Amino acid sequence: MALADLDDAARNEDGIATAVNILKQRFGERCSTGQSIREQHSHTMTYIPAQLPDAVIFAQSTEEVAEITRVCHEHHVPIIPFGTGTSLEGGVNAPNGGISIDLMQMDKILEVSAEDLDVTLQPGVTREALNEHLRDQGLFFPIDPGANASLGGMVATRASGTNAVRYGTMRDNVVSLTVVTADGSIVKTASRARKSSAGYDLTRLMVGSEGTLGIITEMVLRLHGIPETITSGVCQFPSVDAACNATIMAMQCGLPMARIELLDALMVRCMNDYSKTSFADRPCLFIEFHGTPASVDEQTQSFAAIAEEFGGTSIDWVSSTEERSKMWKARHDAYYAMLAHRPGSQGIATDACVPISKLAECVSETVADVERLGLIAPVIGHVGDGNFHVSPLVMMDDADEVARAEEMIERLNLRTIAMGGTCTGEHGVGQGKRRFLRLEHGTGHAMMRAIKDALDPNNIMNPGKVV
Amino acid sequence: MALADLDDAARNEDGIATAVNILKQRFGERCSTGQSIREQHSHTMTYIPAQLPDAVIFAQSTEEVAEITRVCHEHHVPIIPFGTGTSLEGGVNAPNGGISIDLMQMDKILEVSAEDLDVTLQPGVTREALNEHLRDQGLFFPIDPGANASLGGMVATRASGTNAVRYGTMRDNVVSLTVVTADGSIVKTASRARKSSAGYDLTRLMVGSEGTLGIITEMVLRLHGIPETITSGVCQFPSVDAACNATIMAMQCGLPMARIELLDALMVRCMNDYSKTSFADRPCLFIEFHGTPASVDEQTQSFAAIAEEFGGTSIDWVSSTEERSKMWKARHDAYYAMLAHRPGSQGIATDACVPISKLAECVSETVADVERLGLIAPVIGHVGDGNFHVSPLVMMDDADEVARAEEMIERLNLRTIAMGGTCTGEHGVGQGKRRFLRLEHGTGHAMMRAIKDALDPNNIMNPGKVV
């Protein structure tokens, strides 16, 4: 499909054969060349075709990752880091073959410091496992991309999700990383201090680099106290536009929303069918507030007043933990709900993020395109950040429909860039958005390329992704 | 003095002469080679000796900066960006000569977007000028390093200051930058979207790079609504230790402190003398809360309870804008107050930042060193971030005293690094902390060097600083 950039340099057959041989001897059964394992490690959740690695190694320590990397460095063999395989943009594909390093056995939580509000852990810990571990201490890690992704993968893609409007993205919640670089060196990107002016921000350079500059093998993440009070609710609006405008107003008023999620009527229908919920199928906002009882009370009143101004219904408040979990579980399963809505179709995720002043305009022009092109494409979004996903559900064997979806996506990304936004708010570039990255960044793309060439001169770190 | 790294490659006399000639012709009176102008543009607020540039150009646009850079690129001539000259670490010195680009005529606020809570502006705008401009719109820019620095300089050093505990540092409050790179290209680091996963984080790479990777010529910064209620206060403690421990507890409890500043008894005496204030000369915390009336009320009550637990006095609350301004003005003038305390002395700024769990220990071991070595060194700090400044006031012609100050500072930085902290929380590296940067970052320093070599292969961008 024309949307993704799958091409790259040719395979280095001799180097790969030699490296696989060495690594098989070294890692024994933890180095697998079986077809099904290799298929699992190229599987992505997207329309992008699978490209298999030549071997998969289940690494257990930073030193092992460094050792594998040194072998691959010597023989110029690609390395593709692998977590839960929930990338939406082909991030774990192996276009030139090479070694997939599965990091899911590196799943230890090494130290929780309640005093410093941070945790030191390995990249294979998932966000749900971390929060399970933290619960007794009254702490949590807020970033929540929906999927129960590995935290290493979330760092690598600069993930965010529903809570980012309040707690920031992975960019804001990583204190320090341990990274294995292209020559097998081990680099600690920063100290554990809350802030620093000590040289270049290597931590932020690695966050979002999708394995193309180094492999993350240990992390220090910021934690937050579980709020005393959490209140969620649903508010229906007469139109997607009205819901966007209420969001803009809430953000402008400085309401510290913990979550503010847009769903259009079609998305609500998909969700009701899949998750057996019974929300009115009208455009709505799923919202949540965190704080002390008094401050949550203030916030909910302020929001209700804003919603009313834009024609919103009175808000259905949800306070019990059980009901709240059900509501957000339904939200998290949105991707599966969409796919179930049109059996046999493939959902093509888009990830536009614009300055919030442009949100209503960007969403409504996109929805107009969807209608004009006769596509089926639910809308869902983290609208407090100006980020929304319009996902055409496409029968991939219908060339005409595929072409119409391409047109819609092309126009969406160009519109987003023209409005001062980005083609990817949280999914990452992978193979799927390389062309748009070039359009979005212009001369900045050349700077990214220079950094990539400097830190990975042989282009072995997850080649064919990002730049 | 041994603390700073002043050495570097030799001067490129021919290249400099040629470039100065070309630039004088091009910029006329805006290119000055007069001694006093050159002295002003190497003046730093520190013990580090001045090293003069060969010419100073007052630039007026991104295109002019690019033009100057292309000339310097061709002739391999150093470029040193200059703002208000308030660097504490020799950031504006010209160890190999070259061209100082004064950016203070680029002082336009180009666009305020209240909807997007951001502002587009030039680097020569100072933080006070920006806040003056914003006041009528109910917005403010929170980062406040004390000095009325230029915002470009604050981006370049990743500045922070008193409000960072609540609002983050410059790292967290820059949306996008326009940067002129070493070959004279103009790069926009990011879109105006609130979040992005579009490739490497060029914005964060430039924030804190101190002019060594590029010259910042335009910026988009994040704004915040002026809080409905602001309440400040002062609370005395029986010891510095007790004040640190109260801070740790307040942070752990998730109290959203807007400011929490430690002053030791000596610092309070300096301040009272200089600013004609009358605070009790005991260790104390200057605190501030932002929010709605109800939430500020909750916060002040919670803090009072914590302070009491650690032997703090009842808090002297300050609500009137006038009194509050006086209190924080005194805090901001701390550096001048220290110098006035010992006429003829030079204050050597230190900038340790440790995980907050280590704060009390790090401060008390440092104070013990100060006493053992017979130094005079007030303590002041942004303790909510684990960041504190112990500044020996040194008679620089007393070799023995200088040596004792060096010993104290060396031990402080090594202690800080050993405790998982950083040698510079907010001042930057400049010439003063290069040696400690190497110690702190180890293999990470080599990665910084590789980035520097890739983006500035001829080492013309503020050479002799940071890496």
Contacts between the chains, C-beta under 8 A, distances in Angstrom:
chain1	res1	chain2	res2	distance
A	113	B	355	7.1
A	113	B	357	6.2
A	114	B	252	6.6
A	115	B	248	6.2
A	115	B	252	6.0
A	115	B	355	7.8
A	115	B	356	6.4
A	115	B	357	3.7
A	116	B	355	4.4
A	116	B	356	5.6
A	116	B	357	5.1
A	117	B	251	7.3
A	117	B	252	7.2
A	118	B	355	7.5
A	157	B	197	5.8
A	158	B	195	8.0
A	158	B	196	7.6
A	158	B	197	4.4
A	158	B	201	7.6
A	159	B	197	7.5
A	160	B	195	5.7
A	160	B	197	8.0
A	164	B	195	6.3
A	168	B	172	7.7
A	169	B	195	5.0
A	171	B	195	7.5
A	171	B	201	6.8
A	171	B	204	7.4
A	172	B	168	7.8
A	172	B	172	6.5
A	181	B	447	6.8
A	185	B	443	5.3
A	185	B	446	7.5
A	186	B	443	6.5
A	187	B	442	7.9
A	187	B	443	4.7
A	187	B	444	4.9
A	187	B	446	8.0
A	187	B	447	5.5
A	188	B	441	7.7
A	188	B	442	7.0
A	188	B	443	7.5
A	188	B	444	6.0
A	189	B	444	6.0
A	190	B	422	7.6
A	190	B	444	7.7
A	191	B	417	7.2
A	191	B	420	5.6
A	191	B	421	5.4
A	191	B	422	4.6
A	191	B	440	6.6
A	192	B	355	4.7
A	192	B	420	4.1
A	192	B	421	7.2
A	193	B	353	4.2
A	193	B	354	6.1
A	193	B	355	6.4
A	193	B	385	7.8
A	193	B	386	6.0
A	193	B	387	7.6
A	193	B	420	7.3
A	193	B	421	4.6
A	193	B	422	4.5
A	193	B	425	6.4
A	194	B	353	7.1
A	194	B	355	7.5
A	194	B	356	7.0
A	194	B	385	4.8
A	194	B	386	5.7
A	194	B	387	7.8
A	195	B	158	8.0
A	195	B	160	5.7
A	195	B	164	6.3
A	195	B	169	5.0
A	195	B	171	7.5
A	195	B	353	6.1
A	195	B	385	5.3
A	195	B	387	6.6
A	195	B	425	5.4
A	195	B	426	6.7
A	196	B	158	7.6
A	196	B	353	6.3
A	196	B	422	4.2
A	196	B	424	6.8
A	196	B	425	6.2
A	197	B	157	5.8
A	197	B	158	4.4
A	197	B	159	7.5
A	197	B	160	8.0
A	197	B	208	5.6
A	197	B	351	7.6
A	197	B	422	7.8
A	197	B	424	4.6
A	197	B	425	6.5
A	197	B	426	5.2
A	197	B	427	6.0
A	197	B	428	4.6
A	197	B	429	7.1
A	198	B	422	4.7
A	198	B	423	6.1
A	198	B	424	5.1
A	198	B	429	6.3
A	198	B	433	7.4
A	198	B	437	5.6
A	198	B	440	5.8
A	198	B	441	7.0
A	199	B	208	7.2
A	199	B	429	5.8
A	199	B	437	5.3
A	199	B	441	6.4
A	199	B	444	7.9
A	199	B	445	7.4
A	199	B	448	5.2
A	199	B	466	5.5
A	199	B	467	6.7
A	200	B	205	6.1
A	200	B	208	6.9
A	200	B	209	5.8
A	200	B	213	7.5
A	200	B	448	4.8
A	200	B	451	6.0
A	200	B	452	7.9
A	200	B	466	7.6
A	200	B	467	7.8
A	201	B	158	7.6
A	201	B	171	6.8
A	201	B	201	7.7
A	201	B	204	4.6
A	201	B	205	6.2
A	201	B	207	6.6
A	201	B	208	5.8
A	202	B	444	5.6
A	202	B	447	6.0
A	202	B	448	7.0
A	204	B	171	7.4
A	204	B	201	4.6
A	204	B	204	3.5
A	204	B	205	7.1
A	205	B	200	6.2
A	205	B	201	6.2
A	205	B	204	7.1
A	205	B	205	5.6
A	205	B	451	7.8
A	207	B	201	6.6
A	208	B	197	5.6
A	208	B	199	7.2
A	208	B	200	6.9
A	208	B	201	5.8
A	209	B	200	5.8
A	213	B	200	7.5
A	224	B	254	7.2
A	225	B	253	7.4
A	225	B	254	3.9
A	248	B	115	6.2
A	251	B	117	7.3
A	252	B	114	6.6
A	252	B	115	6.0
A	252	B	117	7.2
A	253	B	225	7.4
A	254	B	224	7.2
A	254	B	225	3.9
A	291	B	295	7.8
A	292	B	295	7.5
A	292	B	298	5.8
A	294	B	294	5.4
A	294	B	295	7.1
A	294	B	298	6.0
A	295	B	291	7.8
A	295	B	292	7.5
A	295	B	294	7.1
A	295	B	295	4.8
A	295	B	298	7.1
A	298	B	292	5.8
A	298	B	294	6.1
A	298	B	295	7.1
A	351	B	197	7.5
A	353	B	193	4.2
A	353	B	194	7.1
A	353	B	195	6.1
A	353	B	196	6.4
A	354	B	193	6.0
A	355	B	113	7.1
A	355	B	115	7.8
A	355	B	116	4.4
A	355	B	118	7.5
A	355	B	192	4.7
A	355	B	193	6.3
A	355	B	194	7.5
A	356	B	115	6.4
A	356	B	116	5.6
A	356	B	194	7.1
A	357	B	113	6.2
A	357	B	115	3.8
A	357	B	116	5.0
A	385	B	193	7.9
A	385	B	194	4.8
A	385	B	195	5.3
A	386	B	193	6.0
A	386	B	194	5.7
A	387	B	193	7.7
A	387	B	194	7.9
A	387	B	195	6.7
A	417	B	191	7.3
A	420	B	191	5.6
A	420	B	192	4.1
A	420	B	193	7.3
A	421	B	191	5.4
A	421	B	192	7.1
A	421	B	193	4.6
A	422	B	190	7.6
A	422	B	191	4.6
A	422	B	193	4.5
A	422	B	196	4.2
A	422	B	197	7.8
A	422	B	198	4.7
A	423	B	198	6.1
A	424	B	196	6.8
A	424	B	197	4.6
A	424	B	198	5.1
A	425	B	193	6.4
A	425	B	195	5.4
A	425	B	196	6.2
A	425	B	197	6.4
A	426	B	195	6.7
A	426	B	197	5.2
A	427	B	197	6.0
A	428	B	197	4.5
A	429	B	197	7.1
A	429	B	198	6.3
A	429	B	199	5.8
A	433	B	198	7.4
A	437	B	198	5.6
A	437	B	199	5.3
A	440	B	191	6.6
A	440	B	198	5.8
A	441	B	188	7.7
A	441	B	198	7.0
A	441	B	199	6.4
A	442	B	187	7.9
A	442	B	188	7.0
A	443	B	185	5.3
A	443	B	186	6.5
A	443	B	187	4.7
A	443	B	188	7.5
A	444	B	187	5.0
A	444	B	188	6.0
A	444	B	189	6.0
A	444	B	190	7.7
A	444	B	199	7.9
A	444	B	202	5.5
A	445	B	199	7.4
A	446	B	185	7.5
A	446	B	187	8.0
A	447	B	181	6.9
A	447	B	187	5.5
A	447	B	202	6.0
A	447	B	455	6.9
A	448	B	199	5.2
A	448	B	200	4.8
A	448	B	202	7.0
A	450	B	454	4.8
A	450	B	455	6.1
A	451	B	200	6.0
A	451	B	205	7.8
A	451	B	451	6.2
A	451	B	454	6.2
A	451	B	455	7.5
A	452	B	200	7.9
A	453	B	454	6.8
A	454	B	450	4.9
A	454	B	451	6.2
A	454	B	453	6.8
A	454	B	454	3.4
A	455	B	447	6.9
A	455	B	450	6.1
A	455	B	451	7.4
A	466	B	199	5.5
A	466	B	200	7.5
A	467	B	199	6.7
A	467	B	200	7.8
